[in-house]
Amino acid sequence: MTDKGRKSSLRWILLAVVAVILLILIATGTFVVRQNEYGVILQFGAVKDVKDRPGLYLKVPFMQTVTTLPNTVLLYDLPVSDLLSADKTSLIADCFAIWSIQDPRLFIETLSGSIENAESRINANVYNALKTVMSSMTRDQIISGRSGAVVEAIMANIGDSFTRYGIHLQAVETKKIDLPDDNKSAVYARMISERNNIAAGYLADGEKQAKEIRNEADKQVEITVAEAKARAEILKAEGDAEYMRILSEVYDTEDEADFYTFMIALDALKKSMTGEQKTLILDASSPIAQIFY
């Protein structure tokens, strides 16, 4: 091989080596951050920088490494828990937490950037809050407020305790809060008995009020009827008095009085002649007999 050929070969080998080195530098000195993730640059294990937007970024080859964390809403399903209410009723709570990584730097420094460590911390904190809230409420309060008051009380109890881990806890929701299977029947029977007692109390109160209303109504009816009868007697007496006054004016002479007596006697005779027998036997001193003399 001539000197010219040898130089040409060395040139190509050098170019190939440089290309390989450039490829290695590009491969180790760049990284891509995708949608819905954080790109965290680590230098000797410490967080150097955080990239929270998708794109192509540079890092120092061999000195810096890159790890990614989810930049999206995460869901953690807590294990089913056995808890006691304020009235010592055993309940089963099935909950889940909705959370996200808010500060990747803190998340890595406190939880080593591990989702499992974060879920373990969420499980402990939420369980303690759930236990505290449930133990301060009765069974009926828990069951009736499981989708509102209970959740609000849990979130209030947790507060901002996750901030130091770089975690944002968005919500804690309950899938189910129920009685254990082994004592459901007994508790339901007791609840039915309590409701029946309440219903019986309402029924007794209703019957008492109904009786009082009926008695008052009967009393008012009696008063109204008595007043009506009294008024009727007064009107009747006034009518009789007016009738007698009119008669006294009409029959104010002896002949007119005798005629009136005669007409009264005839009316009485007519009323006494009833049935098929028309024979009337009168005493001679009878006022009716006197009109025939």
Long-range contacts (C-beta under 8 A, 24 or more apart in sequence): 24-61, 25-61, 28-61, 28-62, 29-58, 29-59, 29-60, 29-61, 30-56, 30-57, 30-58, 30-59, 31-56, 31-57, 31-59, 31-66, 32-56, 32-57, 33-57, 33-68, 34-68, 36-70, 36-71, 36-72, 37-68, 37-69, 37-70, 37-71, 37-72, 38-68, 38-69, 38-70, 38-71, 38-101, 38-104, 39-66, 39-68, 40-66, 40-67, 40-68, 40-69, 40-104, 40-105, 40-108, 40-113, 41-65, 41-66, 42-66, 42-67, 47-104, 47-105, 47-108, 47-109, 50-104, 50-105, 52-104, 67-108, 67-113, 69-101, 69-104, 69-107, 69-108, 69-113, 70-101, 70-115, 71-100, 71-101, 72-100, 73-98, 73-99, 73-100, 73-170, 74-98, 74-99, 74-100, 74-101, 74-115, 75-99, 76-119, 76-122, 76-123, 78-122, 78-123, 78-126, 78-127, 79-123, 81-127, 81-130, 81-131, 82-180, 83-130, 83-131, 83-134, 83-135, 84-134, 84-135, 85-134, 85-135, 85-137, 85-138, 85-139, 85-142, 86-135, 86-136, 86-137, 86-138, 87-138, 87-139, 89-138, 89-139, 89-179, 89-187, 90-179, 90-180, 90-183, 91-134, 91-139, 91-142, 91-177, 91-178, 91-179, 91-180, 92-176, 92-177, 92-178, 92-179, 92-180, 93-130, 93-134, 93-174, 93-176, 93-177, 94-174, 94-175, 94-176, 94-177, 95-126, 95-130, 95-172, 95-173, 95-174, 95-175, 96-172, 96-173, 96-175, 97-122, 97-126, 97-169, 97-171, 97-172, 97-173, 98-169, 98-170, 98-171, 98-172, 98-173, 99-162, 99-167, 99-168, 99-169, 99-170, 100-167, 100-168, 100-170, 101-166, 101-167, 101-168, 102-163, 102-166, 102-167, 102-168, 103-166, 104-166, 105-166, 106-164, 106-165, 106-166, 107-165, 107-166, 107-167, 108-166, 109-166, 110-164, 110-165, 110-166, 111-165, 111-166, 118-165, 118-167, 121-162, 121-165, 121-167, 122-162, 122-167, 122-169, 125-158, 125-161, 125-162, 126-154, 126-158, 126-172, 129-154, 129-157, 129-158, 129-172, 130-154, 130-172, 132-157, 133-157, 139-187, 142-177, 143-177, 146-174, 146-177, 147-174, 150-174, 150-177, 261-287, 262-291, 265-290, 265-291, 266-291
